Amino acid sequence: MVMAIADNIKNDAQTSQGFLAQWHEDVYCVFGRDPAAHSVWEILLTYSGVHAVLAHRISHRLWKANWRLAARILAATARMLTNVEIHPGATIGRRLFIDHALGVVIGETTEIGNDVTLYHGVTLGGTTWNKEKRHPTLGNNVLVGSGAKILGAITLGNNVRVGANSVVIKDVPPCCTVVGIPGRIIQSKGTQIQNRYGIDLDHHLIPDPVGKAIACLIERIDELEAGQKNSMKVLIEEDCELCEAESVCIPRKESPVKLAARA
């Protein structure tokens, strides 16, 4: 299944599309994902994430044409201007949007599908020095929250959401949410997460598995304590009825010696 997803992403990314058409989609997709965008000129002049993607479209074409040095120089220049580092060898699909675009790193063998959204501080990094596939593959409609790290040659299926500051090091099936360090998969029971009317940007609406586990433990402790109180029948000594300190007396069970004497 993982290989099938990767092949589909490659096919989508390699679909012939005009250069200007790519730029047009990269700019206009911002309107659907950032309510702060008011005009095309505002996007072209102030959105560093868009600048980084537009520059990558050029550097990637240079890279594929074996103009490797020119591609790296252009990518380095774009990094200095935008604070986004995208290796020119990375394969990026249509309508990628990098919101806020501070400290984003995308490695050489990364493959990104269509309609992917990345927030600031995201790293799509490798875990080996070998010259092989060492960076992640992201499917279509993937959303990666701020500060998240996706490491290694792993695959995230379509419609996956990655919570902020999560560290993902294993494959993620489609339509799942990943949170935590290391990332834990929360199944969505086959329901597509993304909004069918558009891109789902509610990345703050994610479960808290650690908080849920703690709440379950507290509830279990309360049940055990209640059961212990019911099972322990405390016998009060006869003298306690005449004791003036009964308000501070702690009831205790009668010892076996007293029970034997009474018998």
Backbone torsions as a table, in degrees:
resi	resn	phi	psi	omega
1	MET	NA	-40.5	179.8
2	VAL	-62.1	-43.1	179.7
3	MET	-65.4	-35.8	179.0
4	ALA	-64.7	-41.6	178.3
5	ILE	-63.0	-44.4	179.6
6	ALA	-61.9	-40.9	179.2
7	ASP	-64.8	-40.4	178.8
8	ASN	-63.4	-39.9	179.4
9	ILE	-64.2	-42.1	178.5
10	LYS	-62.2	-42.8	-179.0
11	ASN	-64.2	-42.4	179.4
12	ASP	-65.0	-42.0	-177.0
13	ALA	-69.9	-29.5	-176.9
14	GLN	-91.2	1.9	177.8
15	THR	-62.9	131.2	-176.8
16	SER	-61.9	127.2	178.2
17	GLN	-148.9	139.1	-178.8
18	GLY	-62.7	150.5	-177.8
19	PHE	-63.4	-45.5	179.7
20	LEU	-67.0	-32.3	177.0
21	ALA	-66.3	-38.1	175.4
22	GLN	-61.3	-47.6	179.5
23	TRP	-60.1	-41.9	-179.4
24	HIS	-60.7	-45.0	179.0
25	GLU	-66.6	-39.8	-179.6
26	ASP	-61.9	-33.9	-179.2
27	VAL	-80.2	-48.3	-172.6
28	TYR	-76.7	-16.8	177.2
29	CYS	-69.1	-17.3	-179.6
30	VAL	-64.7	-35.2	-177.3
31	PHE	-60.7	-31.6	-179.3
32	GLY	-82.6	-9.3	-174.6
33	ARG	-126.2	-6.6	178.4
34	ASP	-137.4	106.0	-179.6
35	PRO	-66.7	-12.2	179.1
36	ALA	-78.8	-11.6	-180.0
37	ALA	-80.2	127.0	-176.6
38	HIS	-116.2	-22.0	-178.4
39	SER	-154.8	163.1	178.8
40	VAL	-66.7	-40.4	179.5
41	TRP	-62.7	-37.2	177.0
42	GLU	-62.1	-41.8	179.5
43	ILE	-66.3	-45.6	-177.0
44	LEU	-66.3	-30.1	-174.7
45	LEU	-96.6	-22.8	-170.4
46	THR	-124.9	-10.9	-175.3
47	TYR	-95.3	101.2	-177.9
48	SER	-66.9	-29.9	176.6
49	GLY	-63.0	-39.8	177.5
50	VAL	-68.0	-41.3	178.0
51	HIS	-58.5	-42.6	-178.6
52	ALA	-63.3	-42.6	-179.4
53	VAL	-67.7	-42.3	179.1
54	LEU	-62.2	-41.7	178.5
55	ALA	-66.4	-35.6	179.2
56	HIS	-65.8	-35.0	178.7
57	ARG	-57.1	-37.8	179.9
58	ILE	-74.8	-48.8	-176.3
59	SER	-63.5	-33.4	179.2
60	HIS	-67.6	-38.3	177.1
61	ARG	-66.6	-38.2	175.6
62	LEU	-63.8	-39.8	-179.5
63	TRP	-63.4	-44.1	179.9
64	LYS	-68.1	-25.6	178.0
65	ALA	-87.3	9.5	179.4
66	ASN	67.2	21.3	169.5
67	TRP	-92.3	64.7	-169.7
68	ARG	-65.1	-44.0	-178.0
69	LEU	-64.3	-45.3	179.0
70	ALA	-62.0	-38.6	178.8
71	ALA	-63.9	-43.7	-179.7
72	ARG	-67.2	-37.5	178.2
73	ILE	-64.1	-43.5	178.4
74	LEU	-64.9	-41.3	179.2
75	ALA	-64.4	-39.9	178.9
76	ALA	-66.6	-38.9	177.4
77	THR	-64.8	-42.8	177.3
78	ALA	-63.5	-35.3	178.4
79	ARG	-65.0	-41.8	179.2
80	MET	-65.4	-32.8	-177.1
81	LEU	-85.8	-28.9	-172.5
82	THR	-115.1	-13.5	-174.7
83	ASN	63.8	26.6	175.7
84	VAL	-124.3	125.7	180.0
85	GLU	-109.0	111.1	176.4
86	ILE	-119.7	117.8	178.6
87	HIS	-67.1	137.0	-177.5
88	PRO	-63.5	-16.5	177.7
89	GLY	-81.2	-11.2	-179.6
90	ALA	-67.0	140.1	179.3
91	THR	-98.9	117.4	-174.9
92	ILE	-121.0	130.5	-179.9
93	GLY	-78.1	-161.0	-174.1
94	ARG	-85.3	146.6	171.5
95	ARG	60.1	44.0	171.2
96	LEU	-74.3	133.7	177.8
97	PHE	-126.0	123.3	176.8
98	ILE	-109.0	105.3	-175.3
99	ASP	-83.1	135.0	-179.2
100	HIS	67.8	-40.4	165.7
101	ALA	55.5	51.3	174.1
102	LEU	-117.1	123.7	175.8
103	GLY	70.5	28.1	178.4
104	VAL	-88.0	134.8	179.7
105	VAL	-129.4	127.8	178.7
106	ILE	-126.5	118.3	-173.3
107	GLY	-77.7	175.1	-170.6
108	GLU	-63.1	-46.0	-174.5
109	THR	-96.1	17.5	177.0
110	THR	-68.2	141.3	175.1
111	GLU	-126.3	124.4	-175.7
112	ILE	-122.1	132.0	179.9
113	GLY	-79.7	-159.6	-177.5
114	ASN	-89.0	151.5	173.0
115	ASP	58.5	39.8	177.9
116	VAL	-91.1	141.9	178.4
117	THR	-122.4	126.4	177.2
118	LEU	-118.5	139.8	175.1
119	TYR	-103.4	176.2	-173.1
120	HIS	-64.4	149.6	177.6
121	GLY	79.1	8.9	-178.7
122	VAL	-79.4	138.6	176.5
123	THR	-124.7	123.6	171.2
124	LEU	-107.8	87.5	-167.6
125	GLY	-112.2	169.0	179.2
126	GLY	-101.7	167.1	-177.8
127	THR	-128.9	14.8	179.2
128	THR	-148.3	156.7	175.9
129	TRP	-93.5	-4.2	-179.9
130	ASN	-69.4	145.5	179.9
131	LYS	-82.6	80.3	-178.3
132	GLU	-151.6	-176.6	175.4
133	LYS	-64.9	111.0	-173.2
134	ARG	-133.7	3.6	-179.9
135	HIS	-119.6	163.1	-173.2
136	PRO	-73.2	163.1	173.9
137	THR	-118.8	124.4	-179.1
138	LEU	-109.7	132.4	178.1
139	GLY	-77.3	-166.0	-179.8
140	ASN	-79.2	149.6	174.6
141	ASN	61.4	29.5	177.7
142	VAL	-83.5	139.4	176.4
143	LEU	-122.3	126.7	-178.3
144	VAL	-117.7	118.1	-177.4
145	GLY	-71.2	166.8	-174.7
146	SER	-62.3	138.2	177.0
147	GLY	77.6	1.4	-177.7
148	ALA	-74.5	148.0	178.4
149	LYS	-122.1	124.1	177.0
150	ILE	-117.1	112.8	-167.0
151	LEU	-121.1	137.4	174.3
152	GLY	96.1	174.2	180.0
153	ALA	-82.5	63.6	-179.8
154	ILE	-108.5	166.9	-177.7
155	THR	-124.1	129.7	172.4
156	LEU	-105.1	122.3	-177.1
157	GLY	-69.7	178.4	179.3
158	ASN	-63.5	146.2	174.4
159	ASN	64.4	29.3	177.5
160	VAL	-87.7	141.7	173.0
161	ARG	-115.9	133.8	178.0
162	VAL	-114.1	121.5	-178.2
163	GLY	-68.0	158.0	-179.1
164	ALA	-58.9	138.7	176.6
165	ASN	64.2	15.9	175.9
166	SER	-77.9	156.2	176.1
167	VAL	-122.6	110.4	-174.9
168	VAL	-104.5	123.8	-178.3
169	ILE	-129.1	5.3	179.3
170	LYS	-132.6	159.3	178.3
171	ASP	-58.7	147.3	179.4
172	VAL	-124.6	124.5	178.2
173	PRO	-66.5	164.3	178.7
174	PRO	-61.8	153.3	173.2
175	CYS	59.5	43.6	177.2
176	CYS	-126.9	160.5	174.2
177	THR	-113.7	137.2	-179.1
178	VAL	-117.6	129.6	177.9
179	VAL	-140.0	155.2	171.1
180	GLY	97.5	174.8	178.3
181	ILE	-128.2	111.5	-9.8
182	PRO	-68.8	164.4	-175.3
183	GLY	-60.7	133.2	176.4
184	ARG	-110.7	134.8	-176.7
185	ILE	-86.9	128.7	175.4
186	ILE	-110.6	111.1	-175.5
187	GLN	-65.5	145.4	179.2
188	SER	-104.8	9.8	177.5
189	LYS	58.2	36.8	174.7
190	GLY	78.4	1.7	179.8
191	THR	-86.5	131.5	179.6
192	GLN	-67.9	127.3	-175.9
193	ILE	-74.0	-41.4	-173.6
194	GLN	-66.0	145.6	177.3
195	ASN	-65.1	127.8	-177.3
196	ARG	-68.0	-16.0	178.3
197	TYR	-95.0	2.7	-179.7
198	GLY	164.6	-170.3	-179.7
199	ILE	-75.4	132.4	179.4
200	ASP	-86.6	111.5	-178.8
201	LEU	-105.8	13.2	179.1
202	ASP	-80.4	62.6	-177.3
203	HIS	-76.5	-6.6	176.4
204	HIS	-85.4	-12.8	-178.7
205	LEU	-91.6	72.4	-178.9
206	ILE	-125.9	148.8	-179.4
207	PRO	-68.4	162.7	176.3
208	ASP	-119.8	90.5	-175.9
209	PRO	-64.6	-33.1	179.2
210	VAL	-67.6	-46.4	177.6
211	GLY	-61.8	-37.9	178.5
212	LYS	-65.8	-40.2	179.2
213	ALA	-64.7	-41.3	178.4
214	ILE	-64.3	-42.2	178.6
215	ALA	-62.1	-39.5	178.0
216	CYS	-65.5	-38.6	178.3
217	LEU	-65.2	-42.7	178.8
218	ILE	-62.6	-43.1	178.9
219	GLU	-63.1	-39.5	179.5
220	ARG	-66.9	-39.9	177.8
221	ILE	-62.4	-41.9	177.8
222	ASP	-61.1	-40.8	179.5
223	GLU	-65.7	-41.4	179.9
224	LEU	-65.5	-41.5	179.0
225	GLU	-65.1	-40.7	178.6
226	ALA	-64.9	-40.4	178.2
227	GLY	-67.3	-34.5	178.6
228	GLN	-66.9	-39.9	179.0
229	LYS	-65.0	-37.7	-179.3
230	ASN	-71.8	-33.1	-177.3
231	SER	-80.1	-23.1	-178.9
232	MET	-94.2	105.6	177.5
233	LYS	-91.2	104.5	-176.3
234	VAL	-82.5	126.0	177.5
235	LEU	-97.6	125.6	-178.7
236	ILE	-90.6	135.2	179.0
237	GLU	-61.8	150.0	-178.9
238	GLU	-63.4	-33.5	-178.5
239	ASP	-68.1	-17.7	-177.7
240	CYS	-65.1	-24.8	179.8
241	GLU	-68.1	-26.8	-179.5
242	LEU	-99.2	-3.7	-176.5
243	CYS	-79.5	135.1	178.8
244	GLU	-79.6	-12.2	-178.1
245	ALA	-101.3	29.3	-176.2
246	GLU	-66.3	-20.5	-179.8
247	SER	-70.9	-22.6	179.8
248	VAL	-112.8	1.7	-178.4
249	CYS	-77.8	136.1	176.9
250	ILE	-96.4	114.1	-179.9
251	PRO	-59.9	139.9	179.2
252	ARG	-138.8	158.6	-179.3
253	LYS	-73.7	147.6	177.4
254	GLU	-68.8	142.3	-179.7
255	SER	-72.0	157.8	177.6
256	PRO	-58.9	-30.6	178.7
257	VAL	-64.7	-45.1	179.9
258	LYS	-66.4	-38.3	178.8
259	LEU	-65.6	-37.0	178.2
260	ALA	-69.2	-38.4	178.7
261	ALA	-65.8	-39.7	-179.8
262	ARG	-66.9	-34.9	179.4
263	ALA	-67.9	NA	NA
